[in-house]
Amino acid sequence: MTNTTNHELTLVLNGTGKTGRRVAERLTGRGVPVRVGSRSADIPFDWTDQTTWPAALDGVRAVYLAYAPDLAVPGAPEDVAAFCKAAVDAGVRRMVVLSGRGEKEAQDCEDIVRASGVEWTVVRAAWFFQNFNESDFAAYVSAGHLALPVGEVPEPFVDADDIADVAVAALTEDGHTGEIYELTGPRSLTFAEAMGEISELTGRQVAYSTMHPDEFAVALAEDGVPDEVIGLLTYLFTTLFDGRNATPSDGVRKALGREPRDFRDFIREAAATGAWTL
Ligand SMILES: NC(=O)c1ccc[n+]([C@@H]2O[C@H](COP(=O)([O-])OP(=O)(O)OC[C@H]3O[C@@H](n4cnc5c(N)ncnc54)[C@H](OP(=O)(O)O)[C@@H]3O)[C@@H](O)[C@H]2O)c1
């Protein structure tokens, strides 16, 4: 596929996070000028402060639109609509939006991007592998016991590197405009099975247990997690893990012509680079 936008400034939102950091690294590696968009960036971008948006959008022609904390929070559609308008007014022509599989609220936000007049691609992702080693859950895995309000429901966990590869292809190549890519890994695993594979491949036992949502909320509060994050996580776990997302999809193959990375390969690499050591 040919590059169409590779000399144009690209704003990468959540640019220090699990997917955005990888998108920014890949674009930079391809010689694409990148502006990281996050509160801690050189030119700060804050979803909660629209006065930060014009400077972040100045000169930008393409955007990796990842929302924080999650497209399911109240106010996200209004923020995304206002951002799309500001982006189009600033001259943005292409957007790749990170969305969540099976999330009605996220799909409402996708629709706002799709109606904005830009060339759009949706990457609708499953639960990331990297939640196990790059998010707050990593501490529980390292400590040997993960407990969530999710039972024996399989999830086709996906690699953030695969998400970034798809996003970068969509930002820099022809042929992805108007596509909705459902990005999953190749296999569905329950959380218990996922912890079993981490135990097997690292030699460190990691147990999994299912918690009642109320117990989960209490445990997070005891760990100092803010109330709004507790509410969001409890909502996501108790709605999305009902089996609706259990089947793997072919989005990585459709977008890139190759298979997604397997969870076992991720575990080996994460362990080799020091994950899950206390
Ligand atoms: N994690 C998953 O499994 C998963 C699956 C599907 C979809 N998603 C979607 O991915 C997005 C977030 O992913 P994540 O939870 O994995 O987090 P993340 O991208 O790893 O980290 C959050 C990022 O957002 C930035 N950020 C936080 N608050 C911000 C604000 N008010 N304004 C601007 N930037 C802000 C942070 O940088 P600063 O601290 O510098 O601001 C950081 O770069 C959500 O939209 C979620 O729906 C996640």
PDBQT file of the ligand as one rigid body, heavy atoms in Angstrom, charges set to zero:
ROOT
HETATM    1  N1  LIG A 301      -7.329  -1.181  28.119  1.00  0.00    +0.000 N 
HETATM    2  C1  LIG A 301      -8.120  -1.920  27.329  1.00  0.00    +0.000 C 
HETATM    3  O1  LIG A 301      -8.164  -3.150  27.421  1.00  0.00    +0.000 OA
HETATM    4  C2  LIG A 301      -8.958  -1.234  26.293  1.00  0.00    +0.000 A 
HETATM    5  C3  LIG A 301      -9.677  -2.014  25.373  1.00  0.00    +0.000 A 
HETATM    6  C4  LIG A 301     -10.418  -1.369  24.385  1.00  0.00    +0.000 A 
HETATM    7  C5  LIG A 301     -10.414   0.015  24.309  1.00  0.00    +0.000 A 
HETATM    8  N2  LIG A 301      -9.705   0.729  25.218  1.00  0.00    +0.000 N 
HETATM    9  C6  LIG A 301      -9.720   2.204  25.147  1.00  0.00    +0.000 C 
HETATM   10  O2  LIG A 301      -8.419   2.747  25.284  1.00  0.00    +0.000 OA
HETATM   11  C7  LIG A 301      -8.502   4.035  25.910  1.00  0.00    +0.000 C 
HETATM   12  C8  LIG A 301      -7.615   4.167  27.153  1.00  0.00    +0.000 C 
HETATM   13  O3  LIG A 301      -6.796   3.132  27.257  1.00  0.00    +0.000 OA
HETATM   14  P1  LIG A 301      -6.134   2.653  28.582  1.00  0.00    +0.000 P 
HETATM   15  O4  LIG A 301      -7.087   2.591  29.708  1.00  0.00    +0.000 OA
HETATM   16  O5  LIG A 301      -5.431   1.413  28.160  1.00  0.00    +0.000 OA
HETATM   17  O6  LIG A 301      -5.165   3.842  28.989  1.00  0.00    +0.000 OA
HETATM   18  P2  LIG A 301      -3.749   4.259  28.386  1.00  0.00    +0.000 P 
HETATM   19  O7  LIG A 301      -3.926   4.724  26.962  1.00  0.00    +0.000 OA
HETATM   20  O8  LIG A 301      -2.733   3.235  28.653  1.00  0.00    +0.000 OA
HETATM   21  O9  LIG A 301      -3.367   5.510  29.306  1.00  0.00    +0.000 OA
HETATM   22  C9  LIG A 301      -4.085   6.693  29.379  1.00  0.00    +0.000 C 
HETATM   23  C10 LIG A 301      -3.490   7.786  28.461  1.00  0.00    +0.000 C 
HETATM   24  O10 LIG A 301      -4.399   8.853  28.432  1.00  0.00    +0.000 OA
HETATM   25  C11 LIG A 301      -3.751  10.054  28.827  1.00  0.00    +0.000 C 
HETATM   26  N3  LIG A 301      -4.755  10.810  29.567  1.00  0.00    +0.000 N 
HETATM   27  C12 LIG A 301      -5.311  10.517  30.776  1.00  0.00    +0.000 A 
HETATM   28  N4  LIG A 301      -6.208  11.450  31.119  1.00  0.00    +0.000 NA
HETATM   29  C13 LIG A 301      -6.221  12.355  30.100  1.00  0.00    +0.000 A 
HETATM   30  C14 LIG A 301      -6.931  13.555  29.855  1.00  0.00    +0.000 A 
HETATM   31  N5  LIG A 301      -7.813  14.049  30.723  1.00  0.00    +0.000 N 
HETATM   32  N6  LIG A 301      -6.701  14.206  28.704  1.00  0.00    +0.000 NA
HETATM   33  C15 LIG A 301      -5.802  13.761  27.810  1.00  0.00    +0.000 A 
HETATM   34  N7  LIG A 301      -5.103  12.626  27.969  1.00  0.00    +0.000 NA
HETATM   35  C16 LIG A 301      -5.300  11.945  29.117  1.00  0.00    +0.000 A 
HETATM   36  C17 LIG A 301      -2.549   9.624  29.662  1.00  0.00    +0.000 C 
HETATM   37  O11 LIG A 301      -1.484  10.552  29.619  1.00  0.00    +0.000 OA
HETATM   38  P3  LIG A 301      -1.341  11.786  30.680  1.00  0.00    +0.000 P 
HETATM   39  O12 LIG A 301      -1.420  11.180  32.034  1.00  0.00    +0.000 OA
HETATM   40  O13 LIG A 301      -0.023  12.405  30.326  1.00  0.00    +0.000 OA
HETATM   41  O14 LIG A 301      -2.491  12.709  30.384  1.00  0.00    +0.000 OA
HETATM   42  C18 LIG A 301      -2.154   8.350  28.906  1.00  0.00    +0.000 C 
HETATM   43  O15 LIG A 301      -1.398   8.684  27.766  1.00  0.00    +0.000 OA
HETATM   44  C19 LIG A 301      -9.916   4.222  26.361  1.00  0.00    +0.000 C 
HETATM   45  O16 LIG A 301     -10.582   5.061  25.440  1.00  0.00    +0.000 OA
HETATM   46  C20 LIG A 301     -10.476   2.813  26.312  1.00  0.00    +0.000 C 
HETATM   47  O17 LIG A 301     -11.852   2.792  26.038  1.00  0.00    +0.000 OA
HETATM   48  C21 LIG A 301      -8.978   0.149  26.197  1.00  0.00    +0.000 A 
ENDROOT
TORSDOF 0
